[in-house]
Amino acid sequence: MKQFRATVIAALTVLDEVVRRALTEDLHGGDLTTEATVETDTRAVARAVAKTSLVACGADVLARVFLTLDPALRVEALVDEGESVPAGTHLWTIEGSARSLLLGERTALNFVQRMCGVATLTRRYISALPQGTRTRIADTRKTTPGLRALERYAVRCGGGHNHRDALGAGVLIKDNHIEAAGGITAAIARAQARAPHTVRIEIEVESLEGLDEALAAGADIVMLDNFADAELTEALARARGKAIVEVSGGVALDRVRRLAELGVDVISVGALTHSAPAADISLDIERIG
C-alpha cells in the first residue's frame, strides 16, 4: 500500500488549470442526480480497477481532481506509476464524502483512462525494441489540445522519450519551412545564424538527395520521412558520424525492431498520443457510512 505523494507532474502549474477547466465543463450546472439521491453526510470508498492489462499512469492527476473538489478526501495509490499490471488490479482508492466521489468520478476517469492508454501503447513500442538497443521511441506534437503535458508524461511512464514540447523548444525544419525558405541549404543557414547556440538544428528530408544537401549544410539531426528500408539503409550509411538520424512517418509497431537493428537513433511516433485507445478502468464506489 503506497500513500499518495505529489510528484513532478503534480507541481506543474498547467495541471491546476487543466483540472479546473475539466471540472467546470462537467459541473457548471451542478450534479442534479447526486444532490437528489445522496445525503450530504454519506461516506464511501471508491476503488479504481483496471478492466484490462495496462500501464498505470495518472495517480497525481486523479488525486488533484478529487482534492480540488474536496480537500478532506483521502487518496491512495496502490501501484507505482509506470507499472504494468494485469486486469483486475486495484490502482487507486479514494475515501470520504460519497457526494465528492460522485462529483469527480467521470472527470478523474477521463484523465487516467487517457493517460494509461498512452502509457500502455508506448510500452508496447518500447517492448518491440531489441535488447540493448540505443534507439529511442519519441512522441510528437500531435497531442490533444490542452493535454500535452499529461500525454507527454504518460509517454515517459511508458518508457518513451519526449520530442520538443512546443515550437519554441527547438528548431525542426519541415517541408513547408524548406519551401518558404527557398530550399534546404538556405533554411539551415538561416537557422544556424539565428537560433541560439545551445539549440541543435534538425531538418526533415524526403530523399537521399535531400539528405546529402542537409548533411553538407551542417544539420545536426536529420529526420527521414517515409523512407523504405532499402533507402533507409543507404541513408544511415551516408549520415553515420555526421548527424543524429530520426525516422518518422507512420511507423507501425511491427517495423520498430527492424529500424532499431538498422541503427536508427530515434523513432518518432505520432500515434503514441493521437491514436492511443483509452484504457478500460472502472471506479467502484462502496458506501461505508
Secondary structure, DSSP 8 states (H G I E B T S, - for coil): -EE----HHHH-HHHHHHHHHHHHHHHTT--HHHHHHS-TT-EEEEEEEESS-EE---HHHHHHHHHHH-TT-EEEE-S-TT-EE-TT-EEEEEEEEHHHHHHHHHHHHHHHHHHHHHHHHHHHHHHHS-TT---EEE--S---TT-HHHHHHHHHHTT-B---SSGGG-EEE-HHHHHHHTSHHHHHHHHHHHS-TTS-EEEEESSHHHHHHHHHHT-SEEEEES--HHHHHHHHHHHTTTSEEEEESS--GGGHHHHHHHT-SEEE-THHHHS-----EEEEEEE--
